[in-house]
């Protein structure tokens, strides 16, 4: 599944990032790597961005839906 | 290596770091009232420089745009990289947000590979401490092979020693220890280095190892240079990259960055101890409301409402105080303006000065203060998050909301503010919509004519109509402006209690933009207007505009000159109208329909000359023309509808 489909409050692990050097390098810059765990904090209204937290650093990042669709994740059991 | 030096042999110190790491704050602490900073990722796009003195030694400091990496993917990254490769910097100060050290280290490692003598400013140590991150500075120094200076830039701590350590480094340059990757990567790098044509790295201005690593990472700019130098070599390097990717079963474009991530994590674990603090932080609780899909909208609404409330209340108060002396001065000047050319020009000049300080500044200052406060507290990115979805529907970006709100104060700094948007398309689109936003000059008209004569509800209606029109225009324009719309990928910074000084500095910086970019144009336009009036162009102008004013819009003939001059001086539209009608009792000579039609026309039509000049500078002649045509078209349509349907 993609991050776009992850539900609020769930923890997911990044499996794969859609190809594209630019996308990969922006995610690297934000601190989101393959294998990292993400906590889905919430959604903005009007089909807006998704807010995720990288639990290891506490950093919060907002991703637009288009971006979230390009991030493949798997659920992590708590 | 002998590096070229900028002016008068002063050592050049370049600041680089990730957006929102406190780089500009550090620069400001050193440079005084010069650079713009914000708690908004990516506030610097072109770079700022300033001369500073630290411990009696002088240096030139360059504040480069914040970048997440040195890949040449966006404008900011390119500016930073080109500057560092140009060899103009004697020392590079990498500014790192210690509270997100793990991810900041990756950029630090990339910078180390560029072969510029370097000092690390370990910033926001207080925030790191609060998060339970304890950094072993001595060990970090040893691992990186460069001086590490702990700083808390926002309180001025450590900033002088950063410069002084950097100047020591300029005197006795040395290079740090670039990261060593795992064996496969290192072997591949060696293979590429063996075949690298001589002179390639020197031409780029970087060490050979940097060039080899960039080729492995997939850097289009370096690939092109290498391909031009030796196509055979480039093909070899690309094959090696593919081989490495297959070996590790990783996508080609992330092979090296994954290795770097591993090195960075390893380094982070070696130098930092993390003691997780209490589970639910204040930020989490605040975000639970501020970024809640429903409650958050309420917060955004309240934030915007209080912004305008403060702007109007203080603006009204300030305007009254400031304009009084100008009004008495003009009372003396006005009767003489018809006597001679000089008096006419003088009156124009005083009116121009008065318009800036008496009408625009009083509303602009409180608005800028509120915006700067929201920005430094960390609310703006959250507001952008809340409205991104809605703004996407009209082709805009969550971040566009900032310039649009600034537009209510003055369109000029608002258009300059579109620089925070990433793609040219987003910048152009937002710049075209800003002139539709009624700035303080037009607000004066709406308040004095619509709110006072027709009722406050009508004034609210004008604002609501304005937003609807801007949304529809955005929707239509977004299908016309080509280029990609940046998807949102935005750091949401922690909340901060900003020192008042830092907020005021930002207000000053943006006000300075108005004073330098808009005010002189207003004054010149006002002098020209004084002359035209003296020459007696009014009647002629009214006659020329008669088909438009009387014929199409059903307004009194006398307002023609008001509309023409309003292009030069929008904030004078109201006074001009009083002059043209020969009374300030507008309701006595104009019908409600005419008042509404006139006000709508003024609200929408041609941006003032200062705005047009700014548009030309920021997005070019063509788009400035489109904007002017768009505004005029909408103004005509709106005023015409009022005439027909009232």
Interface residues (C-beta under 8 A of the other chain):
Chain A: X16 X17 X19 X20 X21 X22 X24 X25 X26 X27 X28 X29 X30 X31 X33 X34 X41 X42 X43 X44 X45 X46 X47 X48 X49 X51 X56 X57 X58 X59 X60 X61 X62 X63 X64 X66 X67
Chain B: X18 X67 X68 X69 X71 X73 X99 X100 X102 X103 X106 X107 X131 X218 X250 X251 X253 X254 X257 X258 X261 X281 X287 X291 X292 X293 X294 X296 X297 X381 X385 X386 X387 X388 X389 X390 X392 X393 X398 X487 X488 X489 X490 X491 X492
